Amino acid sequence: MHPEQLRARPQRVGRSRAAKTAAAKTHDQSPTHPNRTSWRTNRFARTPTGSLDSPVSTTLTQTHDERPELSGPNTDYDPVEVTPLKSEEVEAARDAALAAIAGAADLDALKQVRLDHAGDRSPLALANREIGALPPQARKEAGQRIGQARGAVNQAIAARQAVLEVEHEERMLVEETVDVTLPTDRARPGGRHPITLQSELIADIFVAMGWEIAEGPVVEAEWLNFDALNLGPDHPARTLQDTFWTEPVENHVVLRTQTSPVQARTMLTRKPPIYVACPGRVFRTDEYDATHSPMFHQVEGLVVDEGITMAHLKGSLDHLASQLFGDGIDTRFRPSYFPFTEPSAEVDVRCFVCRGVDSASCRTCRGEGWIEWGGCGVVNPRVLVACGVDPDVYTGFAFGMGIDRSFMFRHDLEDLRPLFEGDVRFSAAFGTEI
């Protein structure tokens, strides 16, 4: 045979020895052939060896229709008709979700509805998981059905949430509205009186200098208020036009006209050295107007020690002025007369608004550059003798100025009366650290 013909012949594929052995065992164990007779069941089958009754042609006429039928598709089961994926079930779940969304009364209720009908365990979410088990040709229709239902639910939730948020904001505006014009039963917080704070500030300045704070009664004996301070029996200050006398007048008791009696009491009860400041209320029969009051506040200072001069007085007042009105504010002395000091002087403080520069247009000092503040001087030896102090050993100085006037300077007040009228609004405005 030609080599090309050999190459074109189909090769016969043989079975492996293991396969042949397994087939033989199966055939030998067949219950229909107990005698192990070789039978062939295909169209080339023949009669057993040695038999002459069954011709080969009989087997050759066997047809394909006589073979056993193969199993076909199960037409009784349609995977598209799984219960969660049925169109009526999907529509029912969607309608239930839409009804629950529409019935949500607030944002908290809508949050629960979202969990029940759009969460991972909601009916539509569980149905969506069943799509993966369907054959490819059935997934598209089921996916569209579930996707449309879930989209409608999500859109309804978003729309309902927008409505509920607007309602929530409107309700909060109504519920939290406060009518600030309504009266309240709460006690309004007030403030400490500005004069009290001013007095404490002045006291703190003197304490920082090493001085002490002394106080005394406002109802005082005539001798301490006048005689001990070298005011004679005919001094105009003793008249009813300047002093409040208690009845009967024969008791010689007055409302103190200055805090100087506290200085006299200190010298009578203590031995030098003495460094005291005496703030407090005083009374005079002045008219009540923008610059005068029958009751006002005053602070006086007294120093009694060896070698005290006017230079010590000037340094002490300069320090007090700078602490009250600011750095760079000093004082000046103008000669004057007071019965309890000799020599005596009026104390002016440099204007803390214009500071003496371009003072012509300054409303505070009225073009002077200086503001009258108080009186001062060296303690009169007669006062020292009246209070039991040896004037040959000790000398001293004294000064006094109005606390109310100092407060008006600091806050540029033109009227004194608000300090005494008890308006809580005034105390609230100025009743802080000053």
C-alpha positions in Angstrom: 0.0 0.0 0.0 1.2 3.4 -0.9 2.5 5.5 2.1 0.0 8.3 1.4 -2.9 5.9 1.6 -1.6 4.7 4.9 -1.4 8.2 6.2 -5.0 8.9 5.1 -6.5 5.9 6.9 -8.3 6.8 10.0 -6.5 5.6 13.1 -8.4 3.4 15.4 -8.4 4.5 19.0 -8.2 1.6 21.4 -9.2 1.5 25.0 -6.7 1.2 27.8 -6.2 -2.1 29.5 -7.8 -0.7 32.7 -10.9 0.3 30.8 -11.1 -3.1 29.1 -10.8 -4.9 32.4 -13.6 -2.7 34.0 -15.9 -3.4 31.0 -15.2 -7.1 31.2 -16.0 -7.2 34.9 -19.3 -5.4 34.3 -20.3 -7.7 31.5 -19.4 -10.8 33.6 -21.4 -9.6 36.5 -24.6 -9.0 34.5 -27.5 -11.0 35.9 -28.8 -11.7 32.4 -25.8 -13.7 31.5 -25.1 -16.1 34.3 -23.1 -18.4 32.0 -20.7 -15.7 31.0 -21.6 -16.1 27.4 -20.3 -13.3 25.2 -23.2 -11.3 23.8 -23.1 -8.1 21.7 -26.0 -5.7 21.9 -25.2 -3.5 19.0 -26.2 -4.0 15.5 -23.1 -6.2 14.9 -24.2 -8.7 17.6 -24.3 -12.4 16.6 -25.4 -15.6 18.1 -23.4 -17.4 20.6 -20.4 -19.2 19.3 -21.4 -22.6 17.9 -25.1 -21.6 17.4 -26.6 -22.0 13.9 -30.2 -21.0 14.6 -29.7 -17.1 14.7 -28.3 -15.7 11.5 -26.3 -12.5 11.6 -28.8 -10.7 9.3 -31.4 -10.7 12.0 -29.2 -8.6 14.3 -28.3 -6.3 11.4 -32.0 -5.3 11.0 -32.2 -3.8 14.4 -33.1 -0.1 14.2 -32.3 3.0 16.2 -35.9 3.4 17.4 -35.7 0.3 19.4 -33.1 1.8 21.8 -34.3 3.1 25.3 -35.3 6.8 25.2 -33.0 9.4 26.8 -34.2 11.8 29.6 -35.4 15.3 28.3 -36.0 18.7 30.0 -38.5 18.9 32.9 -41.2 21.1 31.5 -43.3 20.9 34.7 -40.8 23.3 36.6 -40.2 26.9 35.6 -37.5 28.7 37.7 -39.0 32.1 36.8 -42.0 31.3 38.8 -40.2 31.1 42.2 -42.6 32.7 44.7 -40.4 35.8 45.7 -39.9 36.6 42.1 -43.5 36.4 40.9 -44.8 39.7 39.6 -47.7 39.8 42.0 -45.4 39.2 45.0 -43.0 41.9 43.8 -45.9 44.4 43.3 -47.3 43.5 46.7 -44.0 44.1 48.4 -43.6 47.4 46.6 -47.1 48.6 47.4 -46.6 47.7 51.1 -43.4 49.7 51.2 -45.0 52.7 49.5 -47.9 52.6 51.9 -45.6 52.4 54.9 -43.5 55.3 53.5 -46.6 57.5 53.1 -47.7 56.7 56.6 -44.4 57.7 58.2 -45.3 60.6 60.5 -41.7 61.8 61.4 -38.1 61.1 60.5 -37.7 58.4 63.1 -40.7 56.5 61.7 -39.3 56.9 58.2 -35.9 55.5 59.4 -37.7 52.3 60.6 -39.6 52.1 57.3 -36.3 52.3 55.4 -34.9 49.4 57.4 -38.1 47.3 57.0 -38.6 47.9 53.2 -35.3 49.0 51.8 -32.8 47.3 54.1 -30.7 44.2 53.5 -33.4 42.0 55.1 -36.4 43.6 53.3 -38.6 41.4 51.0 -37.3 43.1 47.8 -33.7 42.7 48.9 -34.3 39.0 49.6 -36.0 38.6 46.2 -33.1 40.3 44.5 -30.8 37.6 45.9 -32.8 34.9 44.2 -32.0 36.3 40.8 -28.5 34.8 40.8 -30.0 31.3 41.0 -32.0 31.8 37.7 -30.8 30.7 34.3 -29.3 33.5 32.2 -32.4 33.8 30.0 -34.6 34.4 33.0 -32.4 36.8 34.9 -33.0 39.9 32.8 -36.8 40.0 33.2 -36.6 39.2 36.9 -33.8 41.8 37.4 -35.9 44.5 35.7 -38.9 43.7 37.8 -37.1 43.9 41.1 -35.0 46.9 40.1 -38.0 48.9 39.1 -39.7 48.1 42.4 -36.7 49.0 44.5 -36.2 52.2 42.6 -39.8 53.2 43.2 -39.3 52.5 46.9 -36.1 54.5 47.2 -37.6 57.5 45.3 -40.6 57.5 47.6 -38.3 57.4 50.7 -36.2 60.4 49.4 -39.3 62.4 48.6 -40.9 61.6 51.9 -37.7 62.5 53.8 -37.5 65.9 52.1 -41.1 66.6 53.2 -40.6 65.4 56.8 -37.3 67.5 57.1 -39.2 70.7 56.1 -42.0 69.9 58.5 -39.4 69.1 61.3 -37.7 72.5 60.8 -41.0 74.4 60.8 -42.1 72.6 63.9 -38.8 73.3 65.7 -39.0 77.0 64.8 -42.5 77.1 66.3 -41.7 75.1 69.4 -38.4 76.9 70.2 -39.6 80.4 69.5 -39.0 82.6 72.6 -40.9 85.9 73.1 -38.2 88.1 74.6 -40.8 90.8 75.4 -42.6 88.5 77.9 -42.0 89.2 81.6 -40.0 86.6 83.5 -40.1 85.4 87.0 -36.4 84.8 87.2 -34.4 87.1 89.4 -32.3 89.3 87.2 -28.6 89.2 88.1 -27.5 92.6 89.3 -24.1 94.0 89.8 -22.2 95.4 92.8 -22.6 99.1 93.1 -19.9 101.0 91.2 -19.0 103.2 94.2 -18.4 100.0 96.3 -16.1 98.7 93.7 -14.3 102.1 93.4 -13.9 102.2 97.1 -12.4 98.7 97.2 -10.1 99.5 94.3 -8.7 102.6 96.2 -8.4 100.4 99.3 -6.4 97.8 97.4 -4.0 100.5 96.1 -3.2 101.7 99.7 -2.9 98.1 101.0 -0.4 97.4 98.3 1.6 100.4 99.6 1.6 98.9 103.1 -1.1 101.0 104.5 -4.1 99.9 106.6 -7.8 100.6 106.1 -9.7 102.2 109.0 -13.4 102.7 109.4 -15.7 104.6 111.8 -19.3 105.5 112.6 -21.3 107.9 110.3 -23.0 109.4 113.4 -20.2 111.1 115.1 -19.6 113.3 118.2 -19.2 117.0 117.6 -15.8 117.1 119.3 -14.3 114.4 117.0 -15.9 116.0 113.9 -14.8 119.6 114.6 -12.8 120.3 117.8 -10.2 117.6 117.4 -9.6 118.9 113.9 -8.9 122.5 114.9 -12.3 123.8 113.8 -13.3 126.5 116.4 -16.7 127.1 117.8 -17.4 129.8 115.3 -16.4 127.9 112.2 -19.0 128.2 109.5 -19.0 124.4 109.0 -20.7 124.0 112.4 -23.8 125.9 111.2 -27.1 124.2 110.2 -26.5 125.4 106.7 -23.6 122.9 106.3 -24.0 120.1 108.8 -26.8 117.6 109.7 -27.3 117.8 113.5 -29.3 115.1 115.3 -32.1 116.1 117.7 -31.8 117.4 120.3 -29.0 119.6 119.2 -27.8 119.7 122.8 -26.5 116.2 122.5 -23.8 117.5 120.2 -24.1 114.6 117.7 -23.8 115.1 114.0 -23.7 113.2 110.7 -20.0 113.3 109.9 -19.0 115.9 107.3 -15.8 114.1 106.4 -13.9 110.9 107.3 -11.4 112.9 109.3 -13.0 111.8 112.6 -11.7 108.3 111.8 -8.2 109.8 111.7 -8.7 111.4 115.1 -10.0 108.1 116.5 -6.9 106.3 115.1 -4.5 108.7 116.7 -6.3 108.4 120.0 -6.2 104.6 120.1 -2.8 103.9 118.5 0.7 105.1 118.7 2.8 106.2 115.7 3.9 105.2 113.1 0.4 105.4 111.5 -0.4 104.8 107.9 -4.2 104.6 107.3 -6.7 105.2 104.6 -10.3 106.0 105.6 -13.0 105.5 102.9 -16.7 106.0 103.7 -19.9 108.0 103.5 -20.2 111.6 104.5 -23.1 114.1 104.7 -23.5 117.8 104.1 -26.5 120.0 103.5 -25.8 120.4 99.7 -28.5 120.7 97.1 -29.1 117.6 95.0 -28.1 118.3 91.4 -25.8 117.0 88.7 -22.6 117.9 90.7 -23.8 117.9 94.4 -25.4 115.5 96.8 -26.3 115.6 100.5 -24.6 112.2 100.8 -21.4 111.3 99.0 -18.3 109.2 99.5 -14.9 110.3 100.5 -11.5 108.8 101.1 -8.9 110.4 103.4 -5.4 109.3 104.2 -3.2 110.0 107.3 0.5 109.3 107.9 2.1 110.1 111.2 5.8 109.1 111.6 9.2 110.6 112.2 10.6 112.8 109.4 7.5 113.0 107.2 7.5 115.9 104.7 5.4 117.3 101.8 7.6 115.3 99.5 6.2 112.0 100.9 2.7 113.5 100.4 3.4 114.4 96.7 4.8 110.9 96.0 1.9 109.1 97.6 -0.7 111.2 95.6 1.2 110.7 92.3 1.1 107.0 92.8 -2.6 107.0 93.6 -3.4 109.1 90.5 -1.4 106.9 88.2 -3.1 103.8 89.6 -6.6 105.2 89.2 -6.3 107.1 85.9 -3.4 105.6 84.1 0.3 105.8 83.7 1.8 109.2 83.2 -0.9 111.0 85.3 0.6 113.1 88.0 -0.6 115.8 90.4 0.2 119.4 91.3 -0.3 121.5 94.4 -2.0 124.9 94.7 -1.7 126.8 98.0 -4.8 126.8 100.1 -6.0 126.8 103.7 -7.6 124.1 105.9 -7.8 124.3 109.7 -6.4 120.8 110.2 -3.3 121.1 108.0 -0.5 123.6 107.9 0.8 124.2 105.2 -2.3 123.2 103.0 -2.8 122.8 99.3 -5.4 122.0 96.7 -4.6 118.9 94.7 -5.1 118.9 90.9 -4.7 115.8 88.8 -3.5 116.1 85.2 -6.3 115.7 82.7 -6.4 112.0 81.7 -8.2 112.8 78.4 -6.0 115.4 76.8 -3.1 115.0 79.3 -2.5 118.7 79.2 -1.8 118.7 75.4 -4.1 120.7 73.2 -6.4 121.2 76.2 -8.3 124.1 74.6 -10.8 121.8 73.0 -11.0 119.3 75.9 -14.4 119.1 77.5 -13.2 117.3 80.6 -10.7 119.9 81.9 -12.3 122.8 80.0 -9.0 124.0 78.6 -7.1 123.9 81.9 -5.2 120.8 81.4 -5.7 120.0 85.1 -8.8 118.8 87.1 -9.4 119.7 90.7 -9.3 116.6 92.8 -9.1 117.3 96.6 -7.2 118.9 99.4 -4.1 118.0 101.4 -1.3 119.3 103.6 0.9 118.6 106.6 -1.0 117.7 109.8 -1.5 120.8 112.0 0.5 120.4 115.3 -2.6 121.4 117.2 -4.4 118.3 115.8 -1.5 116.1 116.9 -1.6 117.6 120.4 -5.4 117.2 120.6 -5.0 113.5 119.8 -2.1 112.9 122.2 0.8 112.8 119.7 4.0 114.7 120.4 4.5 117.2 117.5 8.2 117.6 118.4 8.8 114.0 117.6 6.3 113.2 114.9 5.0 114.9 111.8 2.5 113.8 109.3 0.4 114.5 106.3 -3.3 114.1 105.4 -5.3 114.3 102.3 -8.9 113.8 101.1 -10.8 113.5 97.9 -14.3 112.4 96.7 -14.7 108.7 95.5 -17.8 109.7 93.5 -15.8 112.4 91.7 -13.0 110.0 91.0 -15.5 107.6 89.5 -17.0 110.3 87.3 -13.5 111.2 86.1 -12.7 107.5 85.2 -16.0 107.0 83.2 -16.6 110.5 81.8 -19.9 110.9 83.7 -21.4 114.4 83.7 -24.2 113.7 86.2 -23.7 112.5 89.7 -27.3 111.5 90.4 -27.3 108.1 88.7 -24.9 106.9 91.4 -27.6 107.3 94.0 -30.9 106.6 92.3 -30.7 102.8 92.5 -31.3 102.0 88.9 -30.3 98.4 88.4 -29.4 99.0 84.8 -26.7 101.5 85.9 -25.2 99.0 88.4 -25.4 96.2 85.8 -23.5 98.4 83.3 -20.8 99.6 85.7 -20.9 97.0 88.4 -18.0 95.0 87.1 -14.3 95.3 87.7 -13.4 98.9 87.0 
